[in-house]
Amino acid sequence: MKFTSKKGFTLIELLVVVAIIGILASIVLVSLNSARAKGRDASAKGSISSIRAAAEIYYDSNGGTYAVDSTNDMCSDPGVQSLLLAAEDETATVPACNASQLEYAVGATLNNGNIFCVDSTGFAGDFKNGNAIVGPTGSDADTVCTTS
């Protein structure tokens, strides 16, 4: 009796391999989505951080003030506006920008729910779970980043 060997894979073996590849692909796609969100947050943080330099240029160009009057402040400066729009594109939320004559604060809600804020005191950081006030606070109306 002569046996002939068949070369190739059975249908079950092929289905198992396809199922394993599908599972691995779904894991990679989930990881890729979280990496994209982190990348968008990093881009928004970069834009918000760049506003500090634009604010100082505005301050120097306008006689040592962040707000010339109630309608003309550093938040309305075209350079700051373009950075605010860049942060908005990455986070899909409108960043908050407040300025007084001697202080400013800018913050944006990130994709992870935290608020990233920079202000005229030199602070730049995250507030967890959206727990922050960006703007005038307390009786002395300081325009700074602070927790609520």
C-alpha positions as CSV (number, residue, x, y, z in Angstrom):
1,M,0.0,0.0,0.0
2,K,1.4,3.3,-1.0
3,F,0.6,6.5,0.9
4,T,0.7,9.8,-0.9
5,S,1.5,12.8,1.3
6,K,-0.6,15.9,0.7
7,K,1.2,19.2,1.0
8,G,-0.6,22.3,2.4
9,F,-2.7,23.3,5.4
10,T,-6.1,22.2,6.4
11,L,-9.0,24.6,6.4
12,I,-9.1,24.6,10.2
13,E,-5.4,25.6,10.4
14,L,-5.9,28.5,8.0
15,L,-9.0,29.8,9.9
16,V,-7.0,29.7,13.2
17,V,-4.2,31.7,11.7
18,V,-6.6,34.3,10.3
19,A,-8.4,34.6,13.6
20,I,-5.1,35.2,15.5
21,I,-4.0,37.8,12.9
22,G,-7.4,39.5,13.4
23,I,-7.1,39.6,17.1
24,L,-3.5,41.0,16.9
25,A,-4.6,43.7,14.4
26,S,-7.4,44.9,16.7
27,I,-5.0,45.2,19.6
28,V,-2.6,47.3,17.5
29,L,-5.5,49.6,16.3
30,V,-6.6,50.3,19.8
31,S,-3.0,51.2,20.8
32,L,-2.7,53.4,17.8
33,N,-5.8,55.4,18.7
34,S,-4.5,56.1,22.2
35,A,-1.2,57.1,20.7
36,R,-2.9,59.5,18.3
37,A,-4.8,61.2,21.2
38,K,-1.6,61.6,23.2
39,G,0.0,63.1,20.1
40,R,-2.9,65.6,19.7
41,D,-2.5,66.5,23.4
42,A,1.2,67.1,23.0
43,S,0.6,69.3,20.0
44,A,-2.0,71.3,21.9
45,K,0.4,71.7,24.9
46,G,3.1,72.9,22.5
47,S,0.7,75.5,21.0
48,I,-0.4,76.7,24.4
49,S,3.2,76.9,25.7
50,S,4.2,79.0,22.6
51,I,1.6,81.5,23.7
52,R,3.9,82.5,26.5
53,A,6.5,83.8,24.1
54,A,3.8,85.6,22.0
55,A,2.4,87.2,25.2
56,E,5.8,88.5,26.2
57,I,6.3,90.0,22.7
58,Y,2.9,91.6,23.0
59,Y,3.8,92.9,26.5
60,D,7.0,94.5,25.2
61,S,5.4,96.0,22.1
62,N,2.5,97.6,24.0
63,G,4.2,99.6,26.7
64,G,4.5,96.8,29.4
65,T,0.8,95.7,29.4
66,Y,-1.0,92.5,28.4
67,A,-4.2,94.5,28.0
68,V,-4.2,97.9,26.4
69,D,-8.0,98.3,27.0
70,S,-11.1,96.0,27.3
71,T,-11.1,95.2,23.6
72,N,-7.4,95.1,22.8
73,D,-5.5,92.6,24.8
74,M,-2.9,89.9,24.1
75,C,-5.7,87.3,23.5
76,S,-6.8,89.3,20.4
77,D,-3.2,89.4,19.0
78,P,-3.0,87.6,15.6
79,G,0.0,85.5,16.7
80,V,-1.8,84.4,19.9
81,Q,-5.0,83.8,17.9
82,S,-3.3,81.4,15.5
83,L,-1.8,79.4,18.4
84,L,-5.3,79.3,20.1
85,L,-6.8,78.0,16.8
86,A,-4.0,75.4,16.5
87,A,-4.8,74.2,20.1
88,E,-8.5,74.1,19.3
89,D,-7.9,72.0,16.2
90,E,-6.1,69.4,18.3
91,T,-8.5,69.3,21.3
92,A,-11.9,70.1,19.6
93,T,-12.5,72.6,22.5
94,V,-12.1,76.4,22.5
95,P,-9.1,77.3,24.8
96,A,-9.7,80.0,27.4
97,C,-7.6,83.1,27.2
98,N,-7.9,85.9,29.8
99,A,-5.6,89.0,30.2
100,S,-5.4,92.0,32.5
101,Q,-2.9,94.8,32.3
102,L,-0.2,92.9,34.3
103,E,-1.3,89.2,34.0
104,Y,-2.6,86.6,31.7
105,A,-3.7,83.0,31.7
106,V,-4.4,80.6,28.9
107,G,-5.8,77.0,29.2
108,A,-7.3,74.3,27.1
109,T,-9.1,71.1,27.9
110,L,-7.1,68.2,26.5
111,N,-8.4,65.0,25.0
112,N,-7.7,63.1,28.3
113,G,-10.0,65.5,30.2
114,N,-7.2,67.4,32.0
115,I,-6.7,71.2,31.5
116,F,-3.3,72.4,30.4
117,C,-2.7,76.0,31.5
118,V,0.0,78.6,31.2
119,D,0.1,82.0,32.9
120,S,2.2,85.1,33.4
121,T,3.7,83.8,36.6
122,G,5.6,81.2,34.5
123,F,3.4,78.3,35.5
124,A,2.7,75.7,32.8
125,G,1.0,72.4,33.8
126,D,-1.9,70.0,33.9
127,F,-4.9,70.2,36.2
128,K,-6.4,66.8,36.6
129,N,-10.1,66.1,35.6
130,G,-10.8,69.6,34.4
131,N,-10.4,71.1,37.9
132,A,-9.0,74.5,37.1
133,I,-9.9,78.2,36.7
134,V,-8.2,80.1,33.9
135,G,-8.7,83.8,34.6
136,P,-9.6,86.3,37.3
137,T,-9.9,84.6,40.7
138,G,-10.6,85.7,44.2
139,S,-11.1,89.2,45.6
140,D,-7.8,90.5,44.1
141,A,-8.8,89.3,40.6
142,D,-5.5,87.6,39.8
143,T,-5.4,86.3,36.2
144,V,-3.6,83.1,36.8
145,C,-4.1,79.3,36.6
146,T,-5.5,77.9,39.8
147,T,-7.6,75.0,41.1
148,S,-11.2,75.4,41.8
